[in-house]
Amino acid sequence: MSNSRWPFYALIAILFFGGIFLSVYRHIEYQVPWMPGERLITWSVEARIELQADNEPTTVRLLRPLNQNNYSLLDESTASPGFGVAYLDEKNIIEWTKREAGGPQSLFYRATFLVNNEQESDKSKSPDVLSVVWSEPYQTAANQIVEQVNQRSAGSVSFAQQLFLALRENNENISLLKQEVPDEAELAVKLLNQNNISASLIYALKLEDGRRRQSLTTLVKVWFDGVNIDSDQSIVFDPTTGQRNIPEDYLLWSQTSKPILEVVGGFDSIVTFSIIKQRESIGAAIKAQQNLEENLINFSIHTLPLEEQALFKTILLLPVGALVVCLLRILIGLRTSGTFMPVLIALAFIQTSLMTGLVGFLLIVFFGLLLRSYLSRLNLLLVARISAVIITVIAIIAIFSVMSFKIGLVEGLKITFFPMIILAWTIERMSILWEEEGPKEVFVQGGGSLLTALLAYLAMTNDWVRHLTFNFLGIQLILLAFILALGNYTGYRLFELIRFKSMVDK
Amino acid sequence: MFANPFSLHRLGILGMNERNSRYVSRYNPRRLYPLVDDKLQTKQLLESSGINVPELVSTVKEQSQIEKLINFLPASSGFVIKPAKGSGGKGILVIQQVECNNRQFSYIKVNGDVVDINYLKRHCSNILAGLYSLGGKSDVAIVERIIEFDDTFSDFSYEGVPDIRVIVFKGYPIMAMMRLSTRASDGKANLHQGAVGVGIDIVSGKALHAVQFGKPVSEHPDTQRKLSELQVPNWDNLLLLASQCYDETGLGFLGADIVLDVRRGPLVLELNARPGLAIQIANGCGLKPRLQLIEKKVSTLKNKNLNAAQRVHFCMQAFDTSANGAITTAR
């Protein structure tokens, strides 16, 4: 028997040492740190432009972000099959050109920013104040607002501050103007210009790890006026809140009010952004740029487009959850309802945050069981019954979302992150268990599932674990080796030590 | 609170992981599972090869047959209605006696309740709809003649038929336990519901050691009968019957549930491809030394297979209580 097993043990060893080798190689060659937070944080931002080309010469111009407060540009790159690319430095513009393009086109621009504390002085010249002309009755309304705000302010900045306050009031003039200019930021700039204050729209991107298909946020930049202050100084307002300065975690994409994307020779163009947070040393970031061609050895998720990377960040955590389930079932002997259901619940917890997730899960399962107990009296066929439970779960989720929103608990909306089909099966299983084995077994298995989900959640949200699984693909091989080795474990489970206790005591 | 795993190992106690990977998945091919998961199939298979099973009266397969259920039931003797794919004793209805007044039948359950034909119809309908089968799959109702169980056991059991579980490994009966229902187990012979498990000596059929809820007991909690006085009659035949189940099903690691009928002797009630491990607690003895002994025996025999009687004979010698300790230590 030991003879037939050795290829299996060899496989485990190969996986284990292969994983270690890959990880160590990546650590040494690419200077990826073992610990999170040990090095600097970088944000990779990817703009994806999609358009329909017209079968004629096509030019696409995209504004690109520059060095700014707290963020320094490390590197930038593009992917654009068949297009010529030019970085126009003075204008902060990247330009793609093609003689003849037809059909749907996708262009990518990626920039990596390093988070630091360097302050970049912003010396952009104040734009000329545009003359503002309104048609009636908007002219009167605008005049009234400017007049009111002017009385409450002392200079351009305080005027702007008061204006943003006024814009959120519910008065007739404001609502009238909002009919003409629905965008608050645009309206603010227009009113500022009317009072002879130079201002412009700028665009910023909220940096959130793993986000895909994001769009830019509009902010308003207001220049100082007056004699004793340098006329090139400016301040940024968030038009939705009226707060001064750029909100934290926002990357300024463009410092001018020029359009982000200009397309000649195409239509239906759209630009969306993906964001990912990484921890790497500067050396590695620079090196990665150099090694872009020889990616075979640099076995890394980082070579994928950002959108896919963000997806993988979650997918690569699943083996950790699976390992937790293996440990708890094989070594401890914990009973759960559904083998990997707890991992999926843990994934939902990651998205909802733990407390909301726990409460939501218990609520859904509780009400699901109530309704299921009615369904069981109807003696339906299995498939129809589960389908009915799925619809019930959706209804419960919808009701809770609406109810919590009405009460003002925005947290409640996160309940929609739960995997509904999985929940329906969980309810079905628990209900059968209740009928066959009684409520005690439901609590044992339900508690076991929740405990497993909780532990899997803790493992999967651990910074170090996230760092290792995403940055070292070798870890996956090590996890696989562990799980294979566990599958070979024939020793006792922890609970069996209790179960058979009386036999030893004899 | 925890037992030392090394002392458990020294006692040769089989754990769940080892049962699954070393025995169940190695000796029980998946394709044979349907044979034992469907009691009707098991019954027909065993019956056709001359192994005694409770007498099949009829099967109810379609809802339309329920209207004429009366034709499917014995008119004078007691009977049992059970689902073919039920598990853990769920959905089993035992009718002790049938009475007929003015062509009106009334049925008396074990606990004395009297029910009418409509009650039985509803029960059958539930079985066919899959109320008791795993995953709610549609099922078949089996009607069997009632087992008239030996009076010698009447003091040992509370409202239920005691059955004997024999673990049969490669055709060798290696360990046995009798399950006695109690008031706590609600007349069911399920150990985790509170039935008493009595380890039975493979050599003599006498009680060795008994447990309820994992703790040793010396008498039946309801009838106060001393459990040490328990002796299974016709023990050799019972083991022979269990051993033969291996030849018919091909399952190497098998739990055979056997009941004793006063007239027909031991009958095979059902077979289990994943027998539980509680039998070790009831016997106060681990399965592993016995499993290993049989593995060694089978490998020395090469292709020469013993018949059931020879296998039983081997076990009765090898597992002599006096030699029992010898196996454990000589390993």
Contacts between the chains, C-beta under 8 A, distances in Angstrom:
chain1	res1	chain2	res2	distance
A	330	B	17	6.0
A	333	B	16	6.8
A	379	B	126	7.5
A	379	B	129	5.0
A	379	B	131	7.2
A	381	B	136	7.9
A	382	B	130	7.7
A	382	B	135	6.7
A	382	B	136	4.8
A	382	B	137	7.3
A	385	B	136	7.6
A	432	B	135	7.8
A	432	B	136	7.3
A	436	B	88	7.2
A	436	B	90	6.3
A	487	B	21	7.7
A	488	B	21	7.4
A	489	B	17	5.8
A	490	B	15	7.2
A	490	B	17	5.2
A	490	B	18	3.8
A	490	B	21	5.7
A	490	B	22	5.9
A	491	B	5	6.7
A	491	B	15	6.5
A	491	B	17	6.6
A	491	B	18	7.4
A	492	B	5	5.0
A	492	B	8	5.9
A	492	B	9	7.8
A	492	B	13	7.8
A	492	B	15	4.2
A	492	B	17	7.5
A	493	B	15	6.3
A	493	B	16	6.0
A	493	B	17	6.5
A	494	B	2	7.4
A	496	B	8	7.7
A	496	B	15	5.2
A	496	B	16	6.5
A	497	B	2	4.3
A	497	B	3	4.6
A	497	B	4	7.9
A	497	B	5	6.1
A	497	B	8	7.0
A	498	B	1	6.4
A	498	B	2	6.2
A	498	B	3	7.3
A	499	B	214	6.8
A	499	B	281	7.7
A	500	B	3	5.6
A	500	B	8	5.6
A	500	B	13	5.4
A	500	B	280	7.2
A	500	B	281	6.8
A	501	B	1	7.4
A	501	B	2	7.0
A	501	B	3	4.4
A	502	B	211	7.4
A	502	B	214	5.8
A	502	B	215	6.3
A	502	B	216	7.0
A	502	B	281	6.7
A	503	B	3	7.4
A	503	B	8	7.4
A	503	B	11	6.2
A	503	B	13	6.5
A	503	B	280	7.1
A	503	B	281	6.2
A	503	B	284	6.2
A	503	B	286	7.8
A	504	B	3	4.5
A	504	B	4	6.6
A	504	B	7	4.8
A	504	B	8	6.4
A	504	B	11	7.0
A	505	B	3	8.0
A	506	B	284	6.3
